[in-house]
Amino acid sequence: MWVVEPDSRRVLIYETGRDRRELCEDELLDGGEVLPGFNTPVARLFTN
């Protein structure tokens, strides 16, 4: 599950059996095993 937090401009990633990860806007969000081939800069989620 991805939780997008616009106020802090970050994405929290929850995966079964793994520790929560946190991505800042200068990092790349990828789809992992669920959405192979998907990736986007986190900053792009916060642009108009």
N, C-alpha and C positions, 0 to 999 in steps of 0.2 A: 504494500500500500504506500502511496506517496501522499504526503501532507504538504501542501504548498502554503507557505506563510508569507503573504505579501508584505506585512509590516516589517518583518525582519529580513525579507528577501532571501529566504532559504527554503530548502526542501528537506523534509524528514522522510527517510525511507525505512519501512518496516518489512522485513522478510522473515518467513517462518524459519526458526532454528538459527537465526543470526542476530547479532547485536544491531540496534538501531544505528543508522548512518545519517549524517547531516551534511548536506551540500550547500555551499555558499554560492553567490551569484557568479563567481569567477571559475566555477567548476562545470563539468559536463554531466548531464543526466542521461543515463542509458536505460534501455528497456530490459536488460538482463536476459534471463531465460524466458520471461513472459512475452516480451516484445523484441525478439532478436532483430538487430539492425537499426532499431530506433535509437537516436541520440540527439540531444539538443543542449546548447548552453543554458544553464539555469537562468542567466540574465535575460534570455529571450522570453521567459515566462512572465516577466514583469515589464515588458515594453508595451506601449500603446499602439 
